[in-house]
Amino acid sequence: MGTKSNKNNSIPKKYRLFYYGFWIIFSVGLLSIFG
């Protein structure tokens, strides 16, 4: 169970990074369009 919890914790961390990166790119794109 411990190993499964650790693996489950590792997956969301990577997805979170990608999610943040996507949001940053999206924000930059919006600023570029408005600019």
PENORGI-V860081 format. One record per residue. N is the residue number from 1. SS is DSSP state (@ for helix, = for strand, . for the rest). OMEGA is omega in whole degrees, 0 to 359 (none if undefined). NEAR is the number of other ideal C-beta (glycine too) atoms within 12 Angstrom. Layout:
n->N ss->SS omega->OMEGA near->NEAR
n->N ss->SS omega->OMEGA near->NEAR
This chain:
n->1 ss->. omega->181 near->7
n->2 ss->@ omega->181 near->8
n->3 ss->@ omega->180 near->9
n->4 ss->@ omega->181 near->10
n->5 ss->@ omega->181 near->11
n->6 ss->@ omega->181 near->12
n->7 ss->@ omega->180 near->13
n->8 ss->@ omega->181 near->14
n->9 ss->@ omega->183 near->14
n->10 ss->@ omega->183 near->14
n->11 ss->@ omega->181 near->14
n->12 ss->@ omega->180 near->14
n->13 ss->@ omega->181 near->14
n->14 ss->@ omega->181 near->14
n->15 ss->@ omega->180 near->14
n->16 ss->@ omega->180 near->14
n->17 ss->@ omega->180 near->14
n->18 ss->@ omega->181 near->14
n->19 ss->@ omega->180 near->14
n->20 ss->@ omega->180 near->14
n->21 ss->@ omega->180 near->14
n->22 ss->@ omega->180 near->14
n->23 ss->@ omega->181 near->14
n->24 ss->@ omega->180 near->14
n->25 ss->@ omega->180 near->14
n->26 ss->@ omega->181 near->14
n->27 ss->@ omega->180 near->14
n->28 ss->@ omega->180 near->14
n->29 ss->@ omega->180 near->13
n->30 ss->@ omega->180 near->12
n->31 ss->@ omega->180 near->11
n->32 ss->@ omega->181 near->10
n->33 ss->@ omega->181 near->9
n->34 ss->@ omega->182 near->8
n->35 ss->. omega->none near->7
